[in-house]
Amino acid sequence: MKQNKKIGGLCALAVISVLFYLFFGLRGDWSFSLELRSFKILAIALVACCIGYSSVAFQTITANRILTPSVMGFEAVYMLLQTILVFAFGEKMVTVVNSLQSFALSVVCMAAFSAVVYVVMYKRSGANIYLMVLVGLVFGMVMDSMSSFMQLIIDPNDFFILQGKMFASFNKINREILWYAAFLIIPVLAIGWRMNSKLDIISLGKENSVSLGVHYKKTVRYVLMLIAVMVSSSTALIGPVGFLGLLTANLTYVVLSTYKHKILIPGCCLVTFITIVLGQLITEQVFNLKTPLSTIINFVGGIYFMVLILKSEKL
């Protein structure tokens, strides 16, 4: 009952933040401004649900609250692909990078990368989740190095276009792409929602999960693939988000204080949604779009990450 009241409070706060974002500082043609801002709210809602679910689920199966799917190298794959596209297409890069084909290719490449790391390495390592995370981290570092090398040799004018893809942004989302992303994300979220009870059991540990009748390896592999699709879709839609999942997931644990994923996951989605909406409002109204949203999130999230590490060392 207590958690339900807190979820209700988060819902109310989400509604207030949406209304504040929609109507604050409106000038000129209200219909145009409201349509543009409503479109951004829809994009934020999709991304928040992806980040909220994937962060909580990933931390559950790894039994570690300072890990997020971003450590697996998704963002490195995304940036390498964008760098290759800019390097290959030159003058046509603006239309190519922001096209539906680019979105689909990004999702497919990131999902394929996760399939190699999740399925192959997880299976061959005897369900060693930490070895899988380490392999993903190493691959991510390698791809970051490849991206950096290619960025040094591309045309400086082309690099400015690529630079815009290095930070998460809700200001240049292709509307056609958003509907395709929604068509992909919503069914995956629905499937993931049915896994909540199994995630509750997996949070007890591998041995306890097996003794309670859960097919641990199969369930973890299944959840990892759902996470891969969500993270791939959200990253391809708006760009890399860095510490956002780490920040909002741990805030959710503090606020809700429960192990039940049917409460934790919606709560994390709401916290993520509120965080992005308020961050976007600050970016637009205070910094006049001169500071990327991801910069603010990474700054706050990085500080919180260090706080978590220091706390874990004291325990």
N, C-alpha and C positions, 0 to 999 in steps of 0.2 A: 504493500500500500504506500509506504514511504517513497519507494523508487518511482511508483506511478505518478505521485505528486511532483517529483523532481522532473520526470519526463514531461509532464504537463507544463511545468514552469519553463523548461527549455523550448517547448513548442510556442508558448506565449512570447518568449524572448525572440524566437526566430521570426514570428509574425511581426513583432515590433521593429526588428531590424530590417525586414523587408519593406515595411511601410516607410520607415525612415529613409531607406535607400531610394525608394521609388519617388518620393515627393520632396526630399530635401534639395533645396537650391534649384528648383525647376524654373526655367526661364524660356521665353519664346513660345514655340509650338509645343504644348503639353502632349498632344497625341504622339508626336514623333519621339519625344524624350521618353514617355512612358513605354512606348513600344520597344525602344532600344534597351531600356533598363529591364523590362520584363524578360526580354530575350536573354540578357545576362543572368538574371535570376534563375531561369531554367537551366542554363549551362552550369551555374554554380551548384544547383541542386543535384544534378547528375554527377558532377565531379565530387561533391561532398559525400554522396552515398558510396561512390567507388572507394574513396580514400578511407571513409569511416569503416566500411566492412573489411576491406583488405588489411588495414592496420591492426584492428582488433583480432581478426582471424589469424593473421600471420604471427602476432605476438602470442596467441594461444598455442599454436602448434609448435612454436619454438621455445615456449615457456620462458620468454625473455621480453621485458617491457621496454628495452632500449633498442630493439631492432624493428625495422619497418621494411616493407618490400623494396624500397628504394636502394637498400644495400646490395640487392641482387643484381644490379647493373642495368635495370630497365632504362634509366635516364641516359646511361652511356650508350646503349644501343640506339636510342632515339636521336641523340646528338650526332653520333657517327653517321646515321642514315641521312639526317638533314645536311650534314657537311658534304657527304657524297653527292647528294642531289644538287646542292649549290655549285659544287666543283664541276659536275658533269653538264649541267644545263646552262650555266652562264647567264646570258641575257634573259632567258625564259624562266629563270629561277623563281620570280615573284608569283607567277601563275602556277608553277609546278609545286612549289613548297606549300602553298595554301589550297591545293586541290583535293578533291575527294580521293583521287588515286594515291596521293601522298599519304593521306590519313589511313587508307586501307593498307598500304604497304607498310606503314609504321606499325600498325596493329599486328599484322601478320609476322613481321620481323621480330617484334618483341615477344609475341606469343611463341614463335618458333624457338627463340633463344631460351625462354622459360621452359619449353618442353625438353630441350636438351639438358638444361641444368636440373630441372625438377625431376623429370621422369628417369632419364638415363643415369645421372649421378646419384639420385636418391635411391634408385633400385640397386645400382652396383655397389654403393657404399653400405648396403645392409640397413637402410632406413636411418642413416646417420644424418640428421637434419643440420647439424652444425658444420659438417664437412661440405654439405651442399651449399650452405650460406657462404662458406669460405671460397669455394670454387666460383660462385657467382660474383663475389667481391673481387677476386683476382681477374676474372674476365672483364669486369667493369673497368678496372684500372687499365687493362691493356687497350680496351676500346677508347678510353679517355685519352690515352697517349696517341693513338692513331688519329683521333679527331683533332687534337692539338697540332699534330704535325701537318695535317691537311689544311688546317686553318692558317698556318704560317705561309703556305705557298699559293693560296687562292688570291684572286684579285681583291685589293683593299675595298673597292666599291661593293663587291659581292659579299664581303665579310659583314658589312653593315646590315644586310638583309638577314644573314645567318645569326647575327647578334640578337636580333629580335626573337629568335626561336630558342635562345638560351634561357629565357625567363618565362615563367608562367604568366599568361595574360588572357583576360576575358574581353579585351577590346577589339580583337581582330578575328573573332571566330566566324567561320563560314556557316551561314544558317543551314545550308543543305547538309553540311557535314554533321551539324548538331542533331538533326533528325535521324540520320543514319546511326550516329553514336547512341542515341536514345533507344533505337530499335535493337541495338546490340546489348546495351547495358541493362535495360529493364528486365528482360528474361533471365539474364545471368544473376541479377540481384534476387529475383524470385526463387531461383534454384538455390542460391546461397542461403536464403532465409530458412529453407527447409532443413539446413544442416545445423541449426542453432543448438538443438538438443545434443547432437553428437559432439559439438564443440564444447559444451558444458562438461561432458565426460572426458574428452581429450585433455581438458585443462587439469584433470587430476593426475595426468602422467600416463606414459605408455603402458606400464604394467597394469595399472588400475583400469585403464580403458579396455585392455584385452580381457581382463578378468570379468568385466561388466558386459562383455559380448560385442564390443565394437571392433570391427575389422580396421585396426589402426593404420596399417600401411595404405590400404585402399582409400580410406577416408581422408587421410592427410594428402595423398596424391591428388585426390579429387578436389579438395579445398584449394590446394596450391594452383591448380589449373584455373579455377574460378577467380582466384586472386590475380593470376597472370592476365586474364582477359580484362578485368576491371582496371588494373594499373596501366595496361597497354592502352586501353581506350581513353582513359583520362589524360594520360601523358601525351598521346597523339592529338588530343583535342585542344589542350591549353598549354602544354609544355611541362617541363620538370617542376615539381613542387617541393622538393627537398625535405625539410624537417616538419612539414605540415602534419603528416600522419602521426609522427612521434609526439608532437605537441598536443594535438587534440585527443589522441587515444589516452594519454596519461592524465590529461585534465578530466576525461570522462571517468576514469577509474576513481579519481579523487571525489568527484561530484556524486557519483551513483553508489559506490561502495557495494558492489554485488558481483557475483560470478556468473549470473544468468545472461547468456548472450542475446536472448530475446529482448533484454533491456539495454545491455551494453552497446550492441550494434546500432539500434536506433538512436541511442543517446549520443554515441560518437558521431553519427551522421549529422545530428542536430548541432552538436558543438562545432563540428567542422564547417557546417553551413553558416552558422553565426559568425565564426571567425573569418571566413572568406568574405562574407557580405560586409562586415565592419571594416575589414582590411581594404576591400575594394572602395568603400566609401571614403576612407582616409586617403587612399591613393588618388582618387578623383578630385575630392573637395579640398584637401589640405596640400597635397604635393602636386596637384594639377597634372597628373599623369607623368611627371618627370621621374618618379621613383617606381620601379616595377613592384607589383604586389609580392612576388616571390622574395624580393630583397628584404621586405619587412618581415615576412614569415620566417625566412631563414635566420635573420638576426635574432628574433625572439626565440625561435626554436633551437638555435644553436646554444644560446645561453641556458635554456631549460635542459638541453641535453647534458651540458656540463654539470648542472645541478643534480640531475639524476645519477650521473656517474659518481659524483662526490658522495651522494647519499648511499649508494650501493657499497662504496668502499668502507663507509663507517659501520655498516651492518655486519 
